[in-house]
Amino acid sequence: MNETLSEALLLGCYTYAGLPFNVVRLRLQTQSHQGAYRGVRDAFVRIAKEEGIRALSKGGTPSLAGTILSNKLTNVVGGSTKKAVSMLELQKVDDEDELTLQKALEHSAMAFIASTATTVPENIASKLQLQRGPLGHGVYHGPLDCMAQVLKREGIVGLFRGYSSVLLRDVPLFPITVGVYHATRYTGDENSLTTTLLSTSFAMATSVTMLYPADVVRAHMQTTCTPLTLRESFRSIYMQYGLRGFYRGFTAALIGSSVSFTAFATAYFTFPHAN
């Protein structure tokens, strides 16, 4: 299978499998007390019933674009995705490939570059996912229309709303995830598929838990009517909802991450030439 097509297939499975939960997560992160969803299930059902099942795919195009762009900028197919594939295939990691401080810093630097580029599509996706109504209806009629309106209203700076919170969320992600993965993998049978999958899931859950507050702040910064700084967003969330406010939509995020990873793994094993 063509390498580019294989990459698009894997990333498409990863992005769209968890997309409905990303829509739910965004709604839960940013909802006000009035008319609030009562949880993941209630949000899922109400969105599908009130706005149509297709509304759960809002923001799909910019989300996929951001994922592909991130891959291209950081050579993920030969880096992070290769690391995920090596986990799935239980390949031994050479000594020079072990996670070191130097490699952690290298991947954090790549995350910095990727985050700079992907902030824009993530910002557009957030705005599309926030608006109520059927897919394609609302203030924004699609990704390009949304981008044009933001540019006209706020200028180029408006496209990079939430940039600081994206950096706070993404730069530490690789060191935490891979560090926890290696730490837990060595506590069991290293050649066991069960150990590998459990270690991977636990590592992903740990990184999501630690960095999730930054994602809530990102959603808040990208969807408010008036632009807010990182500090102002943290303060606003805390004043309104307390510490619990930083974990709104957390369950949806965990489910979405698990579904996305499962879809990625399934696609990899189903299409053996996609490696």
N, C-alpha and C positions, 0 to 999 in steps of 0.2 A: 504494500500500500504506500502511496506517495507520502513522504515524511510530513509535508505541510498539511495534507488531508488527515493524516493520523493524529497530528497534534490538535487540529481543529475538532476532530471527533471526540478526543479525550476531554478537551477543555469544554466543549459544548455539553457533554454529559455531566461534567462537574458543575458547570454554571446553572444549567436549566433544571437539574434534579433538585437542587436546593432553593431555587428561585421563589417558589410559593412561600416558603418559610422565611425568606428574606423580606418579602413584602409584609408578612405578618409581623416579623421582628421590627421593621421600621415603623409600622403603625403603633405597636405597643411602646416603642421607645419614645415616640413623640406625641402620643395622645394626651389630651387634657382630661380632667376629671369628668367633664360633661360628656355623656354618651360613650363612656369608656368601654372598651372590650374587657371581658371578664377573664381573659386568658387566651392561650394559643388556640384551643378548640373553638371557643366562641368567636374569636377574630376570623379564623379560617372559614367557619360556616357563614358568618355574617357577610364577609367580603364576597364569597361565592354567591350568596343569595341576593344581596342588595346590588352588587355591581357586575355580577356575571362571573363564571368560572375563569374566563380569560383575564380578568383583573388580577388574578394571582400570578400572572406572568409579566406584570408591569415592570419596566426597567430592564427587560431581558437583553435587548440589543446593546445598550451602553455597558451593562454588566459583563457581557461576553467580550465586548471590545476592550474593556479594561483588563480582563483576564489575559486575553491574547497579547495585548500590548505589554503587560507585565512580563509575560513569558519571553517576548522578543527582546526586551530591554535587559533582562537579567539572565538570558540563556537558560531558562528554567528546564527546558527539555534535556539539557546536558547537566543541569544542576539539581534544583529542588525536586523536579519530577523524576529525574534519574534516581535521586535518593529515595523517593517514595516507591519507585519500581524495585530498587534493590531491597527495600523492606519486604515488598510483596513476594519477591522471588527468593528471599532468604539468602541473598548473596553476602559473602564475607566482605567486610569493609577493610581495605588495606590500611596499614598504619598511617600512611600519609593522608588518608581520607578521614581519619578520626576527627571528631569535633574538637578543635583547639580554640584558644582565645583568638588566634590570628584568623582562623576560618570564620569564627563567629563574627568578628569585626568585618571581614570581607563580605559576608552575606548581609550584614546590617547595612553596609554601604550600598550594596545592590538594592536593598529594600528602600533605602532613601531615594535612589534614582527612580525606582519603579513607582514609589508612592507619589513622587512629584508629577509623573505622567498620568497615573491612574486616578488622581484626585478629581479631575474634570469629569470623566465618565461616571465615577461613583457619585459625584454631586448631581449630575443629570439624572441618574437612576433613582436617587433618593427623592428628588422632586417629583418624578413621574409616579413613584410608588406611593407618595403621600397623598396625592390628589384623589378625591373620591369620584365614583362614577365608572361607567364601562370603559374598557380599554380604548384609548384614542380620544376620549372625551375629557373636557375640563379646560383649565387655563392653558395647559400645554397639550398640543396635539401629537406630540412625538418627540424623539430625542433632538432632532435638528431644530424644531420649532422652540423647544425649551432652551437650547443653547443660544439661539438667536435672541430670544426675549431676555435672557440673563445678560448677554453682552450689551444689549441696548439699555437695560435698566441699571446695571452695576459696572459694566465694563469688564475687562479681562480679569480683574481681581475677583469679580463675582463668580467666575468659573472655578476659582481655587478656594472657595469657601470650605472651611474645615480642614485645610491643609495641615495645620499644626497638630490636630488631633489624629489625623491619618498617620503622620510620622510617629506620634506617640504610641499608636496601636501596632504599626507594621514593623518598625525598625527592630524591636526586641523579639519579634515573633519567632524567627528561625532559631536563635540561640536557646530560647526557652523550650520550643517544641522538640528539637533534636536532642537537646541536653536531657530532658525528661525521658525521651524515648530510649536513649542509650542506658540511662540509669535504671529504668525498669526492665529493659530487655535482659540485662545481665543478672536479674534476680531469678530467672527461670531458665528453661531449656532454650538456648539461643536458636536452635534449629527447629523449634516448634512453631507451626503456623499459628496456633492459638496464642502463644506468647507474643509473637510478632504483631498480630492484629490487636490484642489487648494493649500492648505497649504503645502502639500507634494511636489507638483510640484515647488512651489515658493521656498521652502527650498532647494531643490536639485539645482535649477537654481542659487540661491544665492551662495551656496557653490562652485559650478562649476565656477562661475564668479570670485569669490575671489581667488580661488586656481589655476585657469587655467594657469597663467604664469609659475607656477612651473612645470606643465605638458609639456608645450612647451620646457622648459629648459631640462626636462627629455628626451624628444624625440630627442633633439639636442645632448645631451650627449651620448645617446645610439646608435646613427646612424652616427656620424662623423668618419672619417677614423682615426684621431688621438685622443686619449683620452683627454678630457678637464675637468678641475675642474668646480665646481658649479659657481664660480666667473667668470671664463673665458667664460663659456657658456652664462651667463647673459650679459656680456660685448660684446661678439660676436654678439648676437642677437640684442642688442640695437644699436651697431655701424652699422649694416647692414640694419636694418629695422625700428629703432626707437621704441617708445613705442607700436606702432601698431603690431610690430613683436611678442609681447607676447600674442596676441590674434588671431594669424593665426589659422584657422581651428576651431574657437570657435563655429560657427553655427553648424558644423558637430558634435561637442561634445555635444551641447545642444539637437540636434535631436536624437543622439545616446542614450543619457541618458534617454530621454523621451520614446523612443521606447523600451529600455531595461526594464524600470519600468513597462510600459504597458504590455509587454510580461510576466513579472513576475506576475503581478496582474491577468492577464487573465488565466495563468496556475494555479494559486492558486484557483481561483473561478471555473475553469473548472474541475479540479481534486480535489474535496473536501477532499479526504483522504491524500492529500499532505501537511497536516498541522500537 
